[in-house]
Amino acid sequence: MAATDSQKQLLTLIRDFAAEKSHGERRVFSLKKRIEELESELNSANAELENGKRFKQTADQELKGFEVEFSMNEASKQTLEARIVSIQDEISKVGSDVDVLKNEEAALRDEFIGQMLNFKTEISGDAEVINLETKVSFMVAQTATENEEREREQNLHKQLQQDVVDLRKRLELIETIMKDIKELQNLTKYPY
């Protein structure tokens, strides 16, 4: 019986060893499979990281380009603002000149009318009439010249006002572009 117990123990030991070996092989197989899965995930993560790095480099280059464009637009904006101030000063000066010319024209017209009334009462003969006609012709020509000068000043004033309107539109456009560039810069910032 002792031999039977020894055989049973030996058989039990062999069965336990075989079961343990089978369990170990299954465990090794599942660990190998898990290692393969982790390697695949690692490769995928590395590929994503490389794509992220390339995207970041591209975004950085675009951002640098936008920054250069932004600084150029800023300089252009400052130049336009200075030009607007200069044109506004010119408009103010031309407006003052136009007012002076209008006042001079009114004074000359009043003087002309007064002289015409005086001439009318002084006319007594043909010689005086010819002399007066010459004076009237001269005054009419002088008034026409001053009217032309006034019209030129008014046209210049209108042109300068139109230039200011155009420059303001360009300035608004530049400000809109700069705002869009800033928004784009904010959007292209990468979280790495």
Secondary structure, 3 states (H helix, E strand, C coil): CHHHHHHHHHHHHHHHHHHHHHHHHHHHHHHHHHHHHHHHHHHHHHHHHHHHHHHHHHHHHHHHHHHHHHHHHHHHHHHHHHHHHHHHHHHHHHHHHHHHHHHHHHHHHHHHHHHHHHHHHHCCCHHHHHHHHHHHHHHHHHHHHHHHHHHHHHHHHHHHHHHHHHHHHHHHHHHHHHHHHHHHHHHHCCCC
